[in-house]
Amino acid sequence: MRIGLTGRLLRGETVTFEGADWTARDATVPTARPVPVLLAALGPRLLRVAGELADPTA
């Protein structure tokens, strides 16, 4: 899931991913501090996804 990968990258983690459209091997994004990922949702399906991906420390 792209949102999850983005969140991991912005927390300073190294990410490896291989998908149908693109591949990332040992990708990193140098950041001075973790960057929170904000996600807004209105429908029940997206609310569930937002709840699964939410960072409780953000």
N, C-alpha and C positions, 0 to 999 in steps of 0.2 A: 504494500500500500504506500503510495507516494507521500502521504501526510506523515506516516510513521517514519519513513526514511528521512524525510526532511527534518523532523524533530530530533532524530538520532544524530544527524549531521550537525545541527545547530547546538546540540549539547556537547559537541566536541568528540563524539564517538567516530570510530573508523567503520565504514559501511561497505559491504560487498553485496551486490544484488545482480541477479540476471533475470531479465524479464523478456517478454515478447518484443518490446519496442526498444529497450535500451539496457545497457549493462554498466555497472560501476564496480570496480575492483579496488579495494583498499582506499576508498574515497574519504577525504577529510575536508572540513571547512575550518580553518584556523579562526578562533574567536577568543576574545579576551575573557569572556564570561558566557555562560549558557544564555541562549536567546529563547524566550518563551514563544511558543506557537499558539496563536489564538484562533479558535474555530467557532463560528456562529452557526446555529442551526434552528430551524423552526419545526420541521416535520419529525415524526416519531423515529423514522429510520436514521436520519442524520443526528438526532439527539442521542440515539444509542451509540453511534459511531463516536461522537464527540465525548461521550462518557467513557468509552473504552480507551480513547487516546489522551484524555485529559491528564495533565501533569499536576498532581495535587500540591506541588510546591510552587507553582507559578503564581 
